Amino acid sequence: MAKKGIRGGAAVLAVLLLLLGSAGAEEERMLVPVGATIGVHVETDGLLVIGLSEVSGALSPAQEAGLRVGDIILYVGPVRVSTAQQLREALELAGEAVSIRFLREEKEQQVTARPIPGDDGTPELGVWLRSGLSGIGTLTWLDPETGAFGALGHGVSDVDTGVLLPLKSGIVGKASVTAVMKGAAGTPGELKGSMGLEQPFGSIRGNREAGIYGVLMPGALPVSLDSAVPVCPMEKVRSGEAEILSDVSGELKSYSAKILRIYSGGGCRDFLLQVTDPALISLTGGIVQGMSGSPILQGGMLVGAVTHVLVSDPTKGYGISIEDMLEASEAELAA
Protein backbone atom coordinates (compact mmCIF):
# COMPACT_ATOMS: atom_id res chain seq x y z
CA MET A 1 0.00 0.00 0.00
CA ALA A 2 1.14 3.57 -0.70
CA LYS A 3 1.81 5.93 2.20
CA LYS A 4 -0.76 8.68 2.74
CA GLY A 5 1.84 11.39 2.20
CA ILE A 6 2.78 10.33 -1.38
CA ARG A 7 1.84 12.81 -4.08
CA GLY A 8 -0.52 11.91 -6.93
CA GLY A 9 2.18 12.22 -9.64
CA ALA A 10 4.52 9.89 -7.80
CA ALA A 11 1.71 7.40 -7.27
CA VAL A 12 0.90 7.41 -10.99
CA LEU A 13 4.60 6.93 -11.82
CA ALA A 14 4.81 3.99 -9.42
CA VAL A 15 1.77 2.36 -11.05
CA LEU A 16 3.21 2.91 -14.55
CA LEU A 17 6.51 1.34 -13.56
CA LEU A 18 4.66 -1.63 -12.10
CA LEU A 19 2.63 -2.07 -15.30
CA LEU A 20 5.70 -1.74 -17.52
CA GLY A 21 7.54 -4.27 -15.43
CA SER A 22 4.63 -6.73 -15.74
CA ALA A 23 4.43 -6.23 -19.51
CA GLY A 24 8.15 -6.84 -19.90
CA ALA A 25 7.92 -10.02 -17.84
CA GLU A 26 5.10 -11.31 -20.07
CA GLU A 27 6.96 -10.52 -23.29
CA GLU A 28 10.22 -12.26 -22.36
CA ARG A 29 9.26 -15.88 -22.77
CA MET A 30 12.06 -18.37 -22.11
CA LEU A 31 12.53 -21.55 -24.17
CA VAL A 32 15.27 -24.15 -24.48
CA PRO A 33 16.77 -24.29 -28.00
CA VAL A 34 17.25 -28.04 -28.54
CA GLY A 35 18.71 -29.00 -31.95
CA ALA A 36 18.31 -32.76 -31.38
CA THR A 37 17.62 -34.96 -34.41
CA ILE A 38 14.31 -36.79 -34.00
CA GLY A 39 12.28 -39.47 -35.72
CA VAL A 40 8.73 -38.41 -36.57
CA HIS A 41 5.70 -40.58 -37.34
CA VAL A 42 2.19 -39.29 -38.01
CA GLU A 43 -1.05 -41.17 -38.64
CA THR A 44 -3.57 -39.38 -40.84
CA ASP A 45 -7.12 -38.57 -39.85
CA GLY A 46 -8.66 -40.33 -42.85
CA LEU A 47 -7.08 -41.81 -46.00
CA LEU A 48 -5.20 -39.60 -48.43
CA VAL A 49 -5.72 -40.41 -52.12
CA ILE A 50 -2.27 -40.42 -53.76
CA GLY A 51 -3.23 -42.14 -57.01
CA LEU A 52 -6.08 -43.52 -59.15
CA SER A 53 -5.96 -46.79 -61.07
CA GLU A 54 -8.10 -49.00 -63.27
CA VAL A 55 -9.97 -51.96 -61.79
CA SER A 56 -10.29 -55.08 -63.99
CA GLY A 57 -9.60 -52.98 -67.08
CA ALA A 58 -12.29 -50.41 -66.25
CA LEU A 59 -11.84 -46.76 -65.27
CA SER A 60 -11.29 -46.14 -61.57
CA PRO A 61 -14.70 -46.08 -59.83
CA ALA A 62 -13.35 -43.39 -57.49
CA GLN A 63 -12.33 -41.24 -60.45
CA GLU A 64 -15.69 -41.73 -62.16
CA ALA A 65 -17.40 -40.63 -58.94
CA GLY A 66 -15.33 -37.42 -58.90
CA LEU A 67 -12.57 -38.17 -56.40
CA ARG A 68 -9.15 -36.65 -57.13
CA VAL A 69 -5.56 -37.11 -56.00
CA GLY A 70 -5.15 -35.10 -52.80
CA ASP A 71 -8.66 -35.81 -51.46
CA ILE A 72 -8.89 -37.29 -47.95
CA ILE A 73 -11.51 -40.04 -47.55
CA LEU A 74 -13.25 -39.85 -44.18
CA TYR A 75 -16.28 -42.14 -44.46
CA VAL A 76 -17.27 -45.05 -46.69
CA GLY A 77 -20.99 -45.37 -46.11
CA PRO A 78 -21.50 -44.93 -42.35
CA VAL A 79 -18.03 -46.27 -41.51
CA ARG A 80 -15.23 -43.91 -40.47
CA VAL A 81 -12.02 -45.11 -42.14
CA SER A 82 -8.38 -44.48 -41.30
CA THR A 83 -6.75 -47.67 -42.64
CA ALA A 84 -6.90 -49.53 -45.96
CA GLN A 85 -8.31 -52.56 -44.14
CA GLN A 86 -11.20 -50.53 -42.74
CA LEU A 87 -11.94 -49.24 -46.25
CA ARG A 88 -11.98 -52.79 -47.68
CA GLU A 89 -14.32 -53.99 -44.95
CA ALA A 90 -16.66 -51.02 -45.47
CA LEU A 91 -16.81 -51.71 -49.23
CA GLU A 92 -17.67 -55.36 -48.59
CA LEU A 93 -20.60 -54.27 -46.41
CA ALA A 94 -21.86 -51.78 -48.99
CA GLY A 95 -24.16 -52.56 -51.88
CA GLU A 96 -23.66 -51.70 -55.54
CA ALA A 97 -23.36 -48.01 -54.69
CA VAL A 98 -21.73 -46.41 -51.67
CA SER A 99 -21.51 -42.84 -50.42
CA ILE A 100 -18.03 -41.47 -49.77
CA ARG A 101 -17.44 -38.41 -47.62
CA PHE A 102 -14.09 -36.70 -48.09
CA LEU A 103 -12.11 -33.51 -47.55
CA ARG A 104 -10.93 -31.37 -50.42
CA GLU A 105 -9.03 -28.18 -49.57
CA GLU A 106 -10.39 -28.44 -46.00
CA LYS A 107 -14.03 -28.57 -47.18
CA GLU A 108 -16.11 -31.72 -46.65
CA GLN A 109 -17.86 -33.11 -49.72
CA GLN A 110 -19.76 -36.27 -50.66
CA VAL A 111 -20.01 -38.44 -53.79
CA THR A 112 -21.54 -41.80 -54.67
CA ALA A 113 -19.24 -44.46 -56.10
CA ARG A 114 -19.92 -47.89 -57.62
CA PRO A 115 -17.14 -50.32 -56.63
CA ILE A 116 -15.96 -52.93 -59.14
CA PRO A 117 -14.86 -56.48 -58.19
CA GLY A 118 -11.09 -56.82 -58.45
CA ASP A 119 -9.08 -59.86 -59.51
CA ASP A 120 -9.85 -61.62 -56.22
CA GLY A 121 -13.55 -60.74 -56.36
CA THR A 122 -13.50 -58.11 -53.60
CA PRO A 123 -15.00 -54.69 -54.38
CA GLU A 124 -12.47 -51.97 -55.20
CA LEU A 125 -12.51 -48.22 -55.79
CA GLY A 126 -9.28 -48.02 -57.79
CA VAL A 127 -7.37 -45.76 -55.40
CA TRP A 128 -3.85 -45.68 -54.00
CA LEU A 129 -3.97 -44.50 -50.40
CA ARG A 130 -1.67 -43.25 -47.65
CA SER A 131 -2.50 -43.47 -43.95
CA GLY A 132 0.75 -42.31 -42.35
CA LEU A 133 4.27 -41.02 -42.86
CA SER A 134 7.64 -41.26 -41.08
CA GLY A 135 10.84 -39.27 -41.39
CA ILE A 136 13.74 -37.50 -39.68
CA GLY A 137 13.74 -33.87 -38.54
CA THR A 138 15.01 -31.65 -35.74
CA LEU A 139 13.48 -30.59 -32.43
CA THR A 140 13.53 -26.78 -32.28
CA TRP A 141 12.50 -25.77 -28.80
CA LEU A 142 11.22 -27.10 -25.50
CA ASP A 143 9.34 -25.33 -22.76
CA PRO A 144 11.09 -26.72 -19.65
CA GLU A 145 8.14 -25.86 -17.42
CA THR A 146 5.38 -27.58 -19.43
CA GLY A 147 7.20 -30.11 -21.64
CA ALA A 148 5.64 -28.56 -24.77
CA PHE A 149 7.80 -28.68 -27.90
CA GLY A 150 7.96 -27.39 -31.45
CA ALA A 151 9.85 -29.03 -34.31
CA LEU A 152 10.58 -29.00 -38.08
CA GLY A 153 9.48 -25.41 -38.74
CA HIS A 154 7.18 -26.73 -41.47
CA GLY A 155 4.35 -29.23 -41.52
CA VAL A 156 4.46 -32.94 -42.39
CA SER A 157 3.13 -33.11 -45.94
CA ASP A 158 2.60 -36.04 -48.30
CA VAL A 159 5.62 -36.52 -50.56
CA ASP A 160 3.50 -37.26 -53.65
CA THR A 161 0.69 -34.71 -53.40
CA GLY A 162 2.14 -31.99 -51.16
CA VAL A 163 -1.02 -32.11 -49.02
CA LEU A 164 -0.54 -31.28 -45.33
CA LEU A 165 -1.48 -34.50 -43.54
CA PRO A 166 -4.49 -34.13 -41.22
CA LEU A 167 -3.30 -35.49 -37.89
CA LYS A 168 -4.97 -38.37 -36.09
CA SER A 169 -1.99 -39.18 -33.86
CA GLY A 170 1.78 -38.96 -33.91
CA ILE A 171 4.95 -39.73 -31.98
CA VAL A 172 8.57 -38.57 -31.85
CA GLY A 173 11.69 -40.48 -30.85
CA LYS A 174 15.40 -39.71 -30.49
CA ALA A 175 16.96 -40.41 -33.88
CA SER A 176 20.51 -41.62 -34.38
CA VAL A 177 22.28 -40.25 -37.48
CA THR A 178 24.40 -42.98 -39.09
CA ALA A 179 25.23 -41.28 -42.41
CA VAL A 180 25.06 -37.88 -44.08
CA MET A 181 24.40 -37.56 -47.80
CA LYS A 182 26.22 -34.31 -48.49
CA GLY A 183 24.32 -31.66 -50.41
CA ALA A 184 25.58 -30.11 -53.63
CA ALA A 185 24.22 -27.61 -56.15
CA GLY A 186 21.16 -29.23 -57.73
CA THR A 187 21.15 -32.18 -55.30
CA PRO A 188 19.76 -31.71 -51.78
CA GLY A 189 21.55 -33.69 -49.10
CA GLU A 190 19.90 -35.90 -46.50
CA LEU A 191 20.40 -37.37 -43.03
CA LYS A 192 20.18 -41.15 -42.74
CA GLY A 193 19.76 -43.18 -39.58
CA SER A 194 17.53 -44.87 -37.04
CA MET A 195 14.41 -42.92 -36.13
CA GLY A 196 14.11 -44.24 -32.57
CA LEU A 197 10.35 -44.65 -32.92
CA GLU A 198 10.37 -48.02 -31.16
CA GLN A 199 10.94 -46.00 -27.97
CA PRO A 200 8.95 -42.78 -28.46
CA PHE A 201 9.54 -39.99 -25.96
CA GLY A 202 6.79 -37.61 -26.98
CA SER A 203 3.40 -37.27 -28.63
CA ILE A 204 2.44 -34.96 -31.49
CA ARG A 205 -0.68 -32.88 -30.87
CA GLY A 206 -0.69 -30.72 -34.00
CA ASN A 207 0.59 -30.67 -37.59
CA ARG A 208 0.56 -27.20 -39.09
CA GLU A 209 2.23 -25.35 -41.95
CA ALA A 210 4.53 -23.81 -39.32
CA GLY A 211 5.67 -27.10 -37.78
CA ILE A 212 4.66 -30.00 -35.55
CA TYR A 213 3.80 -29.46 -31.90
CA GLY A 214 3.27 -31.66 -28.90
CA VAL A 215 4.49 -32.67 -25.46
CA LEU A 216 7.56 -34.65 -24.41
CA MET A 217 7.57 -37.21 -21.63
CA PRO A 218 9.06 -35.94 -18.34
CA GLY A 219 12.85 -36.29 -18.38
CA ALA A 220 12.93 -37.22 -22.09
CA LEU A 221 15.73 -34.73 -22.67
CA PRO A 222 18.27 -33.51 -20.08
CA VAL A 223 17.30 -29.84 -20.16
CA SER A 224 16.80 -27.27 -17.43
CA LEU A 225 15.72 -23.70 -16.96
CA ASP A 226 19.40 -22.76 -16.94
CA SER A 227 19.68 -23.53 -20.67
CA ALA A 228 16.58 -21.53 -21.63
CA VAL A 229 17.03 -18.32 -23.64
CA PRO A 230 14.69 -15.42 -24.40
CA VAL A 231 12.43 -15.54 -27.44
CA CYS A 232 13.36 -12.92 -30.05
CA PRO A 233 10.46 -10.87 -31.46
CA MET A 234 10.48 -10.69 -35.25
CA GLU A 235 10.97 -6.93 -35.24
CA LYS A 236 14.30 -7.41 -33.44
CA VAL A 237 15.72 -9.90 -35.96
CA ARG A 238 18.51 -8.30 -37.99
CA SER A 239 20.60 -9.21 -41.01
CA GLY A 240 24.01 -10.36 -39.85
CA GLU A 241 25.74 -12.97 -37.71
CA ALA A 242 23.70 -15.85 -36.26
CA GLU A 243 24.21 -19.46 -35.19
CA ILE A 244 22.54 -22.80 -35.83
CA LEU A 245 22.29 -25.61 -33.25
CA SER A 246 22.52 -29.17 -34.58
CA ASP A 247 23.69 -32.63 -33.54
CA VAL A 248 24.33 -33.94 -37.08
CA SER A 249 27.94 -34.69 -36.07
CA GLY A 250 26.82 -36.95 -33.22
CA GLU A 251 26.97 -34.24 -30.57
CA LEU A 252 25.15 -30.95 -30.19
CA LYS A 253 27.20 -28.08 -31.62
CA SER A 254 26.78 -24.44 -32.51
CA TYR A 255 27.60 -23.51 -36.11
CA SER A 256 28.12 -20.02 -37.51
CA ALA A 257 25.67 -18.61 -40.06
CA LYS A 258 24.38 -15.30 -41.41
CA ILE A 259 20.88 -13.95 -41.86
CA LEU A 260 21.06 -12.43 -45.34
CA ARG A 261 17.56 -11.06 -45.80
CA ILE A 262 14.35 -10.62 -43.81
CA TYR A 263 10.94 -11.05 -45.41
CA SER A 264 7.50 -9.83 -44.36
CA GLY A 265 5.35 -12.34 -46.25
CA GLY A 266 5.71 -15.20 -43.76
CA GLY A 267 4.66 -18.64 -45.00
CA CYS A 268 7.49 -20.48 -43.17
CA ARG A 269 10.03 -18.31 -45.00
CA ASP A 270 10.65 -15.31 -42.78
CA PHE A 271 14.32 -14.88 -43.59
CA LEU A 272 17.10 -16.08 -45.88
CA LEU A 273 19.98 -17.81 -44.11
CA GLN A 274 23.50 -18.87 -45.13
CA VAL A 275 25.70 -21.41 -43.38
CA THR A 276 29.23 -20.00 -43.02
CA ASP A 277 30.78 -22.54 -40.65
CA PRO A 278 33.52 -24.54 -42.44
CA ALA A 279 32.96 -27.59 -40.19
CA LEU A 280 29.25 -27.86 -41.04
CA ILE A 281 29.85 -27.21 -44.75
CA SER A 282 32.51 -29.93 -44.76
CA LEU A 283 30.15 -32.38 -43.05
CA THR A 284 26.85 -31.70 -44.83
CA GLY A 285 27.50 -29.20 -47.60
CA GLY A 286 25.31 -26.76 -45.69
CA ILE A 287 21.62 -27.48 -45.03
CA VAL A 288 20.30 -30.98 -45.70
CA GLN A 289 16.97 -32.75 -45.34
CA GLY A 290 16.55 -33.70 -41.69
CA MET A 291 17.97 -30.41 -40.42
CA SER A 292 14.56 -28.75 -40.70
CA GLY A 293 13.78 -27.39 -37.27
CA SER A 294 17.39 -26.64 -36.29
CA PRO A 295 17.23 -23.66 -33.90
CA ILE A 296 18.59 -20.31 -35.08
CA LEU A 297 19.96 -17.92 -32.46
CA GLN A 298 21.09 -14.32 -32.69
CA GLY A 299 22.52 -12.28 -29.85
CA GLY A 300 21.73 -15.01 -27.34
CA MET A 301 18.03 -15.08 -28.28
CA LEU A 302 15.99 -17.77 -30.07
CA VAL A 303 15.12 -16.33 -33.48
CA GLY A 304 13.48 -19.29 -35.22
CA ALA A 305 14.30 -22.47 -37.11
CA VAL A 306 15.75 -23.69 -40.40
CA THR A 307 12.98 -24.83 -42.78
CA HIS A 308 14.12 -25.25 -46.38
CA VAL A 309 17.34 -25.46 -48.40
CA LEU A 310 18.01 -23.72 -51.71
CA VAL A 311 18.56 -26.52 -54.23
CA SER A 312 20.89 -24.29 -56.27
CA ASP A 313 23.10 -23.55 -53.23
CA PRO A 314 22.90 -25.88 -50.20
CA THR A 315 24.74 -23.39 -47.99
CA LYS A 316 21.62 -21.21 -48.18
CA GLY A 317 18.09 -21.81 -46.99
CA TYR A 318 15.04 -20.29 -45.38
CA GLY A 319 14.06 -19.87 -41.76
CA ILE A 320 10.77 -19.42 -39.94
CA SER A 321 10.43 -16.98 -37.06
CA ILE A 322 9.94 -18.30 -33.54
CA GLU A 323 6.86 -16.06 -33.28
CA ASP A 324 5.16 -17.95 -36.13
CA MET A 325 6.01 -21.29 -34.53
CA LEU A 326 4.71 -20.23 -31.12
CA GLU A 327 1.47 -18.88 -32.59
CA ALA A 328 0.84 -22.23 -34.28
CA SER A 329 1.78 -24.23 -31.18
CA GLU A 330 -0.46 -22.24 -28.86
CA ALA A 331 -3.42 -22.78 -31.18
CA GLU A 332 -2.83 -26.56 -31.18
CA LEU A 333 -1.93 -27.12 -27.54
CA ALA A 334 -4.83 -24.99 -26.33
CA ALA A 335 -7.35 -27.08 -28.29
RANOR-V277047 format. One record per pair of residues at least 6 apart in sequence whose ideal C-beta (glycine too) atoms are under 6 Angstrom apart, sorted by the first residue. I is the first residue (numbers start at 1). J is the second residue. D is the distance in Angstrom with one decimal. If there is no record, write none. Layout:
I:J:D ; I:J:D
This chain:
2:11:5.7 ; 28:230:5.1 ; 29:231:4.6 ; 30:228:4.0 ; 31:141:4.3 ; 31:143:5.9 ; 31:228:5.9 ; 31:231:6.0 ; 31:302:5.7 ; 32:142:4.5 ; 32:144:5.4 ; 32:223:4.6 ; 32:227:5.2 ; 32:228:4.9 ; 33:141:5.9 ; 33:245:5.5 ; 33:295:3.7 ; 33:302:5.2 ; 34:139:4.3 ; 34:142:5.4 ; 35:245:3.3 ; 35:246:5.2 ; 35:247:5.9 ; 35:252:5.4 ; 35:294:5.8 ; 35:295:5.4 ; 36:139:4.8 ; 36:247:5.7 ; 37:138:5.7 ; 37:175:4.5 ; 37:177:5.6 ; 37:247:5.7 ; 38:137:5.9 ; 38:139:5.0 ; 38:172:4.8 ; 38:175:5.4 ; 39:173:4.4 ; 39:175:4.5 ; 39:195:2.5 ; 39:196:4.8 ; 39:197:4.7 ; 40:135:5.5 ; 40:137:5.4 ; 40:172:5.6 ; 41:134:4.4 ; 41:171:5.4 ; 41:197:5.3 ; 42:133:5.7 ; 42:156:5.2 ; 42:165:5.7 ; 42:167:5.8 ; 42:170:4.0 ; 43:132:4.6 ; 43:168:4.5 ; 43:169:4.8 ; 44:131:5.4 ; 44:165:5.0 ; 44:166:5.8 ; 44:168:5.9 ; 45:166:4.2 ; 45:168:4.0 ; 46:72:4.3 ; 46:73:5.7 ; 46:74:4.6 ; 47:73:4.5 ; 47:81:5.8 ; 47:129:4.5 ; 47:131:5.8 ; 48:72:5.3 ; 48:130:4.6 ; 48:158:5.7 ; 49:69:5.6 ; 49:71:4.8 ; 49:127:5.3 ; 50:128:5.1 ; 50:130:5.1 ; 50:160:4.6 ; 50:161:5.8 ; 51:128:3.4 ; 52:60:4.4 ; 52:63:4.6 ; 52:126:6.0 ; 53:60:5.8 ; 53:126:5.0 ; 55:116:4.3 ; 55:118:5.8 ; 55:124:4.8 ; 55:126:4.4 ; 56:116:5.8 ; 58:116:5.6 ; 60:126:3.1 ; 61:113:5.0 ; 61:114:5.5 ; 61:115:5.5 ; 61:116:5.5 ; 61:125:5.2 ; 61:126:5.5 ; 62:113:5.9 ; 62:125:4.3 ; 62:126:5.4 ; 62:127:4.7 ; 65:111:4.4 ; 65:113:3.8 ; 66:111:4.8 ; 69:161:5.8 ; 70:161:4.6 ; 70:163:5.1 ; 71:102:4.7 ; 71:104:5.1 ; 72:102:5.8 ; 72:103:4.2 ; 73:102:4.9 ; 74:101:5.0 ; 74:102:5.9 ; 75:101:4.1 ; 76:87:5.7 ; 76:90:3.8 ; 76:98:6.0 ; 76:100:5.8 ; 77:90:5.7 ; 77:94:5.1 ; 77:98:5.2 ; 79:90:4.0 ; 81:87:4.7 ; 82:168:6.0 ; 83:131:5.5 ; 84:129:5.6 ; 91:115:5.2 ; 91:123:4.4 ; 96:114:6.0 ; 97:112:5.3 ; 97:114:5.2 ; 98:113:5.8 ; 99:110:5.9 ; 99:112:5.5 ; 100:111:5.5 ; 100:113:5.5 ; 101:110:4.9 ; 102:109:6.0 ; 113:125:6.0 ; 115:123:3.6 ; 115:124:5.9 ; 115:125:5.7 ; 117:123:6.0 ; 118:124:4.3 ; 133:156:6.0 ; 136:175:5.3 ; 136:191:5.3 ; 136:290:4.3 ; 137:151:5.8 ; 137:152:4.5 ; 137:292:5.2 ; 137:293:5.0 ; 138:291:5.8 ; 138:293:3.6 ; 138:294:4.8 ; 139:151:4.7 ; 140:150:5.0 ; 140:151:5.4 ; 140:293:4.6 ; 140:295:5.3 ; 140:305:4.4 ; 141:150:5.2 ; 142:149:4.9 ; 142:223:5.8 ; 144:223:5.5 ; 144:225:5.3 ; 144:228:5.9 ; 147:215:4.9 ; 147:216:5.0 ; 148:215:5.6 ; 148:333:5.7 ; 149:216:5.5 ; 150:211:5.3 ; 150:213:5.3 ; 150:325:4.8 ; 150:329:5.1 ; 151:211:6.0 ; 151:212:5.2 ; 151:293:4.6 ; 152:211:4.8 ; 152:212:5.4 ; 152:292:5.0 ; 152:293:4.4 ; 153:211:5.1 ; 153:292:5.6 ; 153:293:5.1 ; 153:305:3.7 ; 153:307:4.1 ; 153:320:4.5 ; 154:268:5.0 ; 154:307:4.9 ; 155:164:4.7 ; 155:207:5.3 ; 155:208:5.5 ; 155:209:5.0 ; 156:165:5.4 ; 156:207:5.3 ; 157:164:5.1 ; 167:207:4.2 ; 170:204:3.0 ; 171:200:3.9 ; 171:203:5.9 ; 172:202:4.5 ; 173:195:5.9 ; 173:196:3.4 ; 173:197:4.5 ; 173:199:5.9 ; 173:200:4.8 ; 174:196:4.5 ; 175:193:5.6 ; 175:195:5.2 ; 175:196:5.2 ; 176:193:5.0 ; 176:194:4.6 ; 177:191:5.3 ; 177:193:4.3 ; 177:248:5.9 ; 178:192:5.9 ; 178:193:4.2 ; 179:192:4.2 ; 180:284:5.5 ; 181:189:4.9 ; 181:190:4.4 ; 182:189:5.1 ; 182:284:6.0 ; 182:285:4.3 ; 183:189:3.0 ; 183:285:3.7 ; 183:286:5.7 ; 183:288:5.0 ; 183:314:3.4 ; 184:285:5.9 ; 185:312:5.8 ; 188:289:5.8 ; 188:309:5.6 ; 188:311:5.9 ; 189:284:5.7 ; 189:285:5.3 ; 189:288:3.3 ; 190:288:5.6 ; 190:289:4.4 ; 191:290:3.1 ; 201:216:5.9 ; 201:217:5.1 ; 201:220:3.8 ; 202:214:5.6 ; 202:216:4.0 ; 203:214:5.1 ; 204:212:5.3 ; 204:214:4.2 ; 205:213:5.8 ; 205:214:4.4 ; 205:332:5.3 ; 205:333:5.9 ; 206:213:4.4 ; 206:332:2.7 ; 208:328:4.4 ; 210:324:5.0 ; 210:325:5.4 ; 210:328:3.9 ; 211:325:5.3 ; 213:329:4.1 ; 213:332:4.8 ; 229:301:6.0 ; 229:302:5.3 ; 230:301:4.9 ; 231:302:5.5 ; 231:322:5.4 ; 232:301:3.7 ; 232:302:6.0 ; 232:303:4.8 ; 234:321:4.7 ; 234:323:5.1 ; 237:262:6.0 ; 237:303:5.5 ; 239:259:5.3 ; 242:257:4.9 ; 242:259:5.1 ; 242:296:5.6 ; 242:298:4.5 ; 243:254:4.8 ; 243:256:6.0 ; 243:297:5.0 ; 244:255:4.8 ; 244:257:5.1 ; 244:294:5.1 ; 244:296:5.8 ; 245:254:5.8 ; 245:295:4.6 ; 246:294:4.8 ; 255:277:3.9 ; 255:280:4.2 ; 256:276:5.0 ; 256:277:4.3 ; 257:273:5.7 ; 257:275:5.2 ; 257:276:5.8 ; 258:274:5.0 ; 258:276:5.7 ; 259:271:5.2 ; 259:273:5.8 ; 260:272:4.5 ; 260:274:5.5 ; 261:272:4.2 ; 262:271:4.8 ; 263:270:5.8 ; 268:307:5.0 ; 268:320:4.7 ; 269:318:4.2 ; 270:320:5.5 ; 270:321:4.2 ; 271:319:5.0 ; 273:317:5.5 ; 273:319:4.9 ; 274:315:5.6 ; 274:316:4.9 ; 275:286:4.6 ; 275:315:4.8 ; 285:314:4.6 ; 286:314:3.8 ; 286:315:3.7 ; 287:306:6.0 ; 287:309:4.0 ; 287:314:5.9 ; 287:317:4.2 ; 291:306:5.6 ; 292:307:5.7 ; 293:305:5.1 ; 294:306:4.4 ; 295:305:5.9 ; 296:303:4.7 ; 296:304:5.1 ; 296:319:5.4 ; 302:322:5.2 ; 304:319:4.9 ; 304:320:5.1 ; 304:321:4.5 ; 304:322:4.7 ; 305:320:5.6 ; 306:317:5.9 ; 306:319:5.6 ; 307:318:5.1 ; 307:320:5.0 ; 308:317:5.4 ; 308:318:4.6 ; 309:317:4.3 ; 310:316:4.4 ; 310:317:5.8
